[in-house]
Amino acid sequence: MHALGSASYRVEDSMDACCRRFGLSGSFFATPTAIFAAIGPIGAKADTTLLRVRPGQHDLGKLTALYAVRDAVVLRGLDADEGRLRVAAIINGPPTQPWIRRIPAWAIGSAAAAIFLGGGFSECWVAAVTGLIVAVLGLLMDRRAHFGRIFEPVACALAAFLVHFAGHFVPLDSGTAIIASIVPLLPGLTFTTALAELAMQHLAAGSARLLGAIAVLVTMTVGIGLGGRLGAVVFGEFTDRLSAPLGPIVSALSILCAALAYSVLLRASWRQVPWVLVAILACAAGSWFGSIWFDRELSAFFGALAVALAANVYAHLFRRPAAVLRTPGLLLLVPGSLGLRGLSNAMQGGFSVGSEFAFRMVLVGGAIVAGMLIASALLPPPIDVEPDAERSQGNSPR
């Protein structure tokens, strides 16, 4: 669960549930880079283990399969050996969506993101072409482990260079096109998860994840600065001009395209695609409702509230991870794009504008977390272990 992007408190809760299932005493502390586990018989001294871990990529298909194995062990009495075999088969199996599908999905998702960010026709197709090239670069660099560590800044530099080249031929807002083409790389979801962990009093995990997100934003900003400067030297400067906006029909179609693209990018199974669409529609409806009375930043609260409520309903009805709806829904709110704009403006000397964007990023992130917390208070997510299931296994709740 940790390797597939789950928050620290979800990892700890699941490990604690498995301990209670087997009549053991467990204490766990999960962070983005390490998990401490103290496990032993009830009333006896526990053995403590340190696991060095690395944050992984989201794979909603595998995460759902892991939840099914956990519930089979905790609720239905599956033995530990069989559970471990199933977990190993899931983790060692191929990704739910292969890289070859991620290339066109990246392009489609970039085009949809350009529309969500207020871009017009030029920003849409430039972001799609740039996103396609960046995805191909990602496929090539993914084959070399040491190149994967520098993928974000290199991809941002390439995107800025290509957008700067396109700006000499079509009216274009370069900032919108660049950010839309690299939306899958933005750590907005990591930033939001970090704020949620801080709100849940998981201070160590939240602080570490927050600093990690900021570090990624800084490296991406440096890449954009280098690529943009190189483009200016090679092709010359150009003036940003926002192209003509697209109509409501295209905006509506972009929601369907985003659902399909984000399903592949987040490695959801095909059965989960309709639920990804539900999450995106809930986010769009909630944000639109909030924008009627509030600013764009505060409308993220209503978008997050709608997404979190839909995700919790889904988790209760189908006993599946709420992340299937929550992750793609929150991805549309992209607070990371505001932070990236702010750092980019600061690099160009506009520190007042940059600080404004940075503050808006924090405000959007806080609004998202507030929406998630209120949704959990109105409709709490399902607990990991039902009391009846615990008693049926002959184990005490603690």
C-alpha positions as CSV (number, residue, x, y, z in Angstrom):
1,M,0.0,0.0,0.0
2,H,2.9,2.4,0.8
3,A,4.5,1.7,-2.6
4,L,1.3,2.4,-4.4
5,G,0.8,5.9,-2.9
6,S,-1.3,5.4,0.2
7,A,-1.2,7.9,3.0
8,S,0.8,6.9,6.1
9,Y,-2.3,6.6,8.3
10,R,-3.9,4.2,5.8
11,V,-0.8,2.0,5.9
12,E,-0.7,2.1,9.7
13,D,-4.4,1.3,10.0
14,S,-4.1,-1.7,7.7
15,M,-1.1,-3.1,9.5
16,D,-2.8,-2.7,12.8
17,A,-5.9,-4.5,11.5
18,C,-3.8,-7.5,10.3
19,C,-2.1,-7.6,13.7
20,R,-5.4,-7.8,15.5
21,R,-6.6,-10.5,13.1
22,F,-3.7,-12.8,14.2
23,G,-4.0,-11.9,17.9
24,L,-0.8,-9.9,18.0
25,S,0.1,-6.6,19.5
26,G,1.4,-4.1,17.0
27,S,2.7,-0.5,16.9
28,F,3.5,1.1,13.6
29,F,5.0,4.4,12.4
30,A,5.0,5.0,8.7
31,T,6.8,7.8,6.8
32,P,7.5,8.4,3.1
33,T,10.9,6.8,3.4
34,A,10.7,4.3,6.4
35,I,8.3,2.1,8.3
36,F,8.9,1.2,11.9
37,A,7.0,-1.9,13.1
38,A,6.9,-3.4,16.6
39,I,5.1,-6.7,16.5
40,G,4.8,-9.4,19.2
41,P,2.4,-11.5,21.3
42,I,0.0,-9.5,23.5
43,G,1.6,-8.7,26.8
44,A,5.1,-9.7,25.7
45,K,8.0,-7.7,24.4
46,A,7.7,-6.8,20.8
47,D,10.4,-7.1,18.1
48,T,11.0,-3.8,16.3
49,T,11.9,-3.8,12.6
50,L,12.9,-0.9,10.4
51,L,11.9,-1.1,6.7
52,R,13.6,1.4,4.3
53,V,11.0,2.2,1.6
54,R,10.6,4.6,-1.3
55,P,7.4,6.3,-2.4
56,G,6.0,4.6,-5.4
57,Q,3.7,5.4,-8.3
58,H,0.0,5.3,-8.1
59,D,-1.6,2.0,-9.4
60,L,-5.3,2.0,-8.6
61,G,-5.7,-1.5,-10.1
62,K,-3.1,-3.0,-7.8
63,L,-4.2,-1.0,-4.8
64,T,-7.8,-2.4,-5.2
65,A,-6.4,-5.9,-5.4
66,L,-4.3,-5.3,-2.2
67,Y,-7.4,-4.1,-0.4
68,A,-9.2,-7.3,-1.5
69,V,-6.4,-9.5,-0.1
70,R,-6.3,-7.5,3.2
71,D,-10.1,-7.9,3.6
72,A,-9.8,-11.6,2.8
73,V,-7.3,-12.1,5.6
74,V,-8.9,-9.7,8.1
75,L,-12.6,-10.4,7.6
76,R,-12.8,-13.8,5.9
77,G,-10.1,-15.7,7.7
78,L,-7.6,-16.3,4.8
79,D,-4.4,-17.7,6.3
80,A,-1.2,-15.6,6.3
81,D,0.8,-17.8,3.9
82,E,-1.9,-17.6,1.2
83,G,-2.2,-13.8,1.8
84,R,1.5,-13.3,1.4
85,L,1.5,-15.3,-1.9
86,R,-1.3,-13.1,-3.2
87,V,0.4,-9.9,-2.2
88,A,3.6,-11.0,-3.9
89,A,1.7,-11.9,-7.1
90,I,0.1,-8.5,-7.1
91,I,3.3,-6.5,-6.4
92,N,5.5,-8.5,-8.8
93,G,2.9,-8.6,-11.6
94,P,2.9,-6.2,-14.5
95,P,1.4,-2.7,-14.1
96,T,-2.3,-2.4,-14.6
97,Q,-1.7,-0.1,-17.5
98,P,1.5,-0.5,-19.5
99,W,3.7,2.4,-20.6
100,I,2.7,2.1,-24.2
101,R,-0.9,3.2,-23.3
102,R,0.4,6.0,-21.1
103,I,1.9,7.8,-24.1
104,P,-1.4,8.7,-25.8
105,A,-3.1,9.1,-22.5
106,W,-0.5,11.7,-21.5
107,A,-1.2,13.7,-24.6
108,I,-5.0,13.5,-24.1
109,G,-4.6,14.4,-20.4
110,S,-2.4,17.4,-21.3
111,A,-5.0,18.7,-23.8
112,A,-7.8,18.4,-21.2
113,A,-5.6,20.1,-18.6
114,A,-5.0,23.0,-20.9
115,I,-8.8,23.5,-21.2
116,F,-9.2,23.2,-17.4
117,L,-6.5,25.9,-16.9
118,G,-8.4,28.3,-19.2
119,G,-6.4,27.7,-22.4
120,G,-7.7,27.9,-25.9
121,F,-7.2,25.9,-29.1
122,S,-3.5,26.7,-29.4
123,E,-2.7,25.9,-25.8
124,C,-4.7,22.6,-26.2
125,W,-2.9,21.2,-29.2
126,V,0.5,22.5,-28.2
127,A,0.1,20.9,-24.8
128,A,-1.0,17.6,-26.4
129,V,2.0,17.4,-28.8
130,T,4.4,18.4,-26.1
131,G,2.9,16.0,-23.6
132,L,3.2,13.2,-26.2
133,I,6.9,13.9,-26.7
134,V,7.5,14.1,-22.9
135,A,5.8,10.8,-22.5
136,V,8.0,9.2,-25.1
137,L,11.0,10.6,-23.2
138,G,9.6,9.1,-20.0
139,L,9.3,5.7,-21.7
140,L,13.0,5.9,-22.8
141,M,14.3,7.1,-19.4
142,D,12.2,4.6,-17.5
143,R,14.4,1.8,-19.0
144,R,17.4,3.2,-17.1
145,A,17.0,3.5,-13.3
146,H,19.7,6.2,-12.9
147,F,17.9,8.4,-15.5
148,G,14.6,8.1,-13.7
149,R,15.9,10.4,-10.9
150,I,16.3,13.3,-13.3
151,F,13.2,12.8,-15.4
152,E,11.2,15.7,-13.9
153,P,13.7,18.5,-14.6
154,V,14.7,17.1,-18.0
155,A,11.0,16.7,-19.0
156,C,10.2,20.3,-17.9
157,A,13.2,21.7,-19.8
158,L,12.1,19.8,-23.0
159,A,8.5,21.0,-22.5
160,A,9.5,24.7,-22.1
161,F,11.9,24.5,-25.1
162,L,9.2,23.0,-27.4
163,V,6.5,25.4,-26.2
164,H,8.9,28.3,-26.8
165,F,9.4,27.1,-30.3
166,A,5.6,26.8,-31.0
167,G,5.0,30.3,-29.6
168,H,6.7,31.8,-32.7
169,F,4.0,30.3,-35.0
170,V,0.7,30.5,-33.1
171,P,-0.8,32.8,-30.4
172,L,0.1,31.0,-27.2
173,D,0.2,31.5,-23.4
174,S,3.4,29.6,-22.7
175,G,2.7,29.1,-19.0
176,T,-0.6,27.4,-19.6
177,A,0.8,25.2,-22.3
178,I,3.9,24.2,-20.3
179,I,2.0,23.3,-17.1
180,A,-0.7,21.4,-19.0
181,S,1.9,19.3,-20.8
182,I,3.6,18.2,-17.5
183,V,0.5,17.9,-15.3
184,P,1.1,14.2,-14.6
185,L,4.5,15.2,-13.1
186,L,3.1,17.8,-10.8
187,P,3.3,16.9,-7.1
188,G,-0.1,18.5,-6.3
189,L,-1.5,15.2,-5.1
190,T,1.6,14.6,-2.9
191,F,1.3,18.1,-1.6
192,T,-2.4,17.5,-0.7
193,T,-1.6,14.1,0.9
194,A,1.1,15.8,3.0
195,L,-1.4,18.5,4.3
196,A,-3.9,15.7,5.0
197,E,-1.3,13.8,7.1
198,L,-0.5,17.0,9.0
199,A,-4.2,17.6,9.6
200,M,-4.4,14.0,11.0
201,Q,-1.5,14.8,13.3
202,H,0.9,12.6,11.4
203,L,3.5,15.4,11.6
204,A,6.6,13.5,10.7
205,A,5.1,11.8,7.6
206,G,3.3,15.0,6.6
207,S,6.4,17.2,7.0
208,A,8.7,14.8,5.0
209,R,6.1,14.4,2.2
210,L,5.6,18.2,2.1
211,L,9.3,18.9,1.8
212,G,9.6,16.2,-0.9
213,A,6.8,17.9,-2.9
214,I,8.5,21.3,-2.6
215,A,11.8,19.8,-3.7
216,V,10.2,18.3,-6.8
217,L,8.6,21.7,-7.6
218,V,12.0,23.4,-7.3
219,T,13.7,21.0,-9.7
220,M,10.9,21.3,-12.2
221,T,11.1,25.0,-12.0
222,V,14.8,24.9,-12.7
223,G,14.1,22.7,-15.7
224,I,11.5,25.1,-17.1
225,G,13.9,28.0,-16.6
226,L,16.7,26.3,-18.4
227,G,14.4,25.1,-21.3
228,G,12.8,28.5,-21.7
229,R,16.1,30.3,-21.7
230,L,17.6,27.9,-24.2
231,G,14.5,28.4,-26.4
232,A,14.9,32.1,-26.2
233,V,18.5,31.9,-27.3
234,V,17.8,29.5,-30.2
235,F,14.5,30.9,-31.5
236,G,14.3,34.4,-29.9
237,E,11.8,35.9,-27.5
238,F,8.1,36.0,-28.2
239,T,5.1,37.6,-26.5
240,D,2.5,35.5,-24.7
241,R,-1.0,35.8,-26.2
242,L,-3.9,33.7,-25.0
243,S,-5.7,32.1,-28.0
244,A,-9.4,32.1,-28.5
245,P,-11.3,30.2,-25.8
246,L,-13.1,27.0,-26.6
247,G,-16.9,26.5,-26.4
248,P,-18.9,24.6,-23.7
249,I,-19.2,21.5,-25.9
250,V,-15.5,21.1,-26.1
251,S,-15.2,21.7,-22.4
252,A,-17.7,19.0,-21.7
253,L,-15.9,16.6,-24.0
254,S,-12.7,17.3,-22.3
255,I,-14.1,15.8,-19.1
256,L,-14.7,12.5,-20.8
257,C,-11.2,12.7,-22.3
258,A,-9.7,13.5,-18.9
259,A,-11.5,10.5,-17.3
260,L,-10.1,8.1,-19.9
261,A,-6.6,9.7,-19.8
262,Y,-6.3,9.8,-16.0
263,S,-7.6,6.2,-15.7
264,V,-4.6,5.1,-17.7
265,L,-2.1,7.5,-16.1
266,L,-3.2,6.4,-12.6
267,R,-3.2,2.7,-13.8
268,A,-6.8,2.0,-13.1
269,S,-8.4,-1.1,-14.4
270,W,-11.0,-0.7,-17.2
271,R,-13.8,-1.6,-14.8
272,Q,-12.8,1.5,-12.8
273,V,-12.9,3.9,-15.7
274,P,-16.6,4.8,-15.0
275,W,-15.8,5.5,-11.4
276,V,-13.0,7.8,-12.5
277,L,-15.5,9.7,-14.6
278,V,-17.8,10.0,-11.6
279,A,-14.9,11.5,-9.6
280,I,-14.1,14.0,-12.2
281,L,-17.8,15.0,-12.6
282,A,-18.1,15.4,-8.8
283,C,-15.0,17.6,-8.8
284,A,-16.2,19.7,-11.7
285,A,-19.7,20.1,-10.2
286,G,-18.4,20.9,-6.7
287,S,-15.9,23.4,-8.0
288,W,-18.5,25.1,-10.2
289,F,-21.0,25.3,-7.3
290,G,-18.4,26.8,-5.1
291,S,-17.2,29.3,-7.7
292,I,-20.7,30.9,-7.7
293,W,-20.2,32.5,-4.3
294,F,-16.4,32.2,-3.7
295,D,-13.1,32.7,-5.3
296,R,-11.4,30.0,-7.4
297,E,-9.1,29.0,-4.5
298,L,-12.0,28.5,-2.1
299,S,-14.1,26.7,-4.7
300,A,-11.5,23.9,-4.3
301,F,-13.1,23.2,-0.9
302,F,-16.4,22.3,-2.5
303,G,-14.7,20.2,-5.2
304,A,-12.7,18.2,-2.6
305,L,-15.9,17.9,-0.5
306,A,-17.9,16.4,-3.4
307,V,-15.1,14.1,-4.4
308,A,-14.4,12.8,-0.8
309,L,-18.1,12.2,-0.2
310,A,-18.4,10.3,-3.5
311,A,-15.3,8.3,-2.6
312,N,-16.5,7.4,0.8
313,V,-19.9,6.3,-0.6
314,Y,-18.1,4.1,-3.1
315,A,-15.9,2.6,-0.4
316,H,-19.0,1.8,1.8
317,L,-21.0,0.3,-1.1
318,F,-18.3,-1.9,-2.7
319,R,-15.6,-2.3,0.0
320,R,-13.0,-0.8,-2.3
321,P,-10.4,1.8,-1.6
322,A,-11.8,5.3,-1.7
323,A,-8.6,6.3,-3.6
324,V,-10.2,5.0,-6.8
325,L,-12.4,8.1,-6.8
326,R,-10.4,10.4,-4.6
327,T,-7.1,10.3,-6.4
328,P,-8.3,11.3,-10.0
329,G,-10.9,13.7,-8.6
330,L,-8.3,15.7,-6.5
331,L,-5.8,15.6,-9.4
332,L,-8.0,18.0,-11.3
333,L,-7.6,20.6,-8.5
334,V,-3.8,20.6,-9.2
335,P,-2.5,23.0,-6.5
336,G,1.0,22.1,-7.7
337,S,0.4,24.1,-10.9
338,L,0.0,27.3,-8.7
339,G,3.3,26.5,-6.9
340,L,5.1,25.9,-10.2
341,R,3.8,29.2,-11.6
342,G,4.9,31.0,-8.5
343,L,8.4,29.6,-8.6
344,S,8.7,30.3,-12.3
345,N,7.7,33.9,-11.8
346,A,10.1,34.2,-8.9
347,M,13.0,33.0,-11.1
348,Q,12.1,35.7,-13.7
349,G,12.3,38.4,-11.0
350,G,8.6,38.7,-10.2
351,F,8.9,37.8,-6.6
352,S,5.7,39.6,-5.6
353,V,3.7,37.7,-8.2
354,G,5.6,34.5,-7.3
355,S,4.7,34.8,-3.6
356,E,1.1,35.4,-4.5
357,F,1.0,32.1,-6.5
358,A,2.7,30.3,-3.6
359,F,0.2,31.6,-1.1
360,R,-2.6,30.6,-3.4
361,M,-1.1,27.1,-3.6
362,V,-1.2,26.8,0.2
363,L,-4.7,28.2,0.2
364,V,-5.9,25.7,-2.4
365,G,-4.2,22.8,-0.5
366,G,-5.7,23.9,2.8
367,A,-9.2,24.1,1.1
368,I,-8.8,20.6,-0.3
369,V,-7.8,19.2,3.1
370,A,-10.7,21.0,4.8
371,G,-13.1,19.5,2.3
372,M,-11.7,16.0,2.8
373,L,-11.9,16.3,6.6
374,I,-15.5,17.6,6.6
375,A,-16.5,14.8,4.2
376,S,-15.0,12.2,6.6
377,A,-16.9,13.8,9.5
378,L,-20.2,13.7,7.5
379,L,-19.6,10.2,6.1
380,P,-16.7,8.4,7.7
381,P,-14.9,5.9,5.5
382,P,-15.4,2.2,6.3
383,I,-13.2,0.9,9.1
384,D,-10.6,-1.7,8.4
385,V,-12.0,-4.4,10.7
386,E,-15.7,-4.9,11.7
387,P,-16.1,-5.8,15.4
388,D,-18.2,-8.9,14.5
389,A,-15.4,-10.1,12.2
390,E,-12.9,-9.7,15.1
391,R,-15.0,-11.7,17.5
392,S,-15.7,-14.4,14.9
393,Q,-11.9,-15.0,14.7
394,G,-11.7,-15.2,18.5
395,N,-9.5,-12.1,18.9
396,S,-10.2,-9.2,21.2
397,P,-10.5,-5.7,19.6
398,R,-7.2,-4.7,21.1
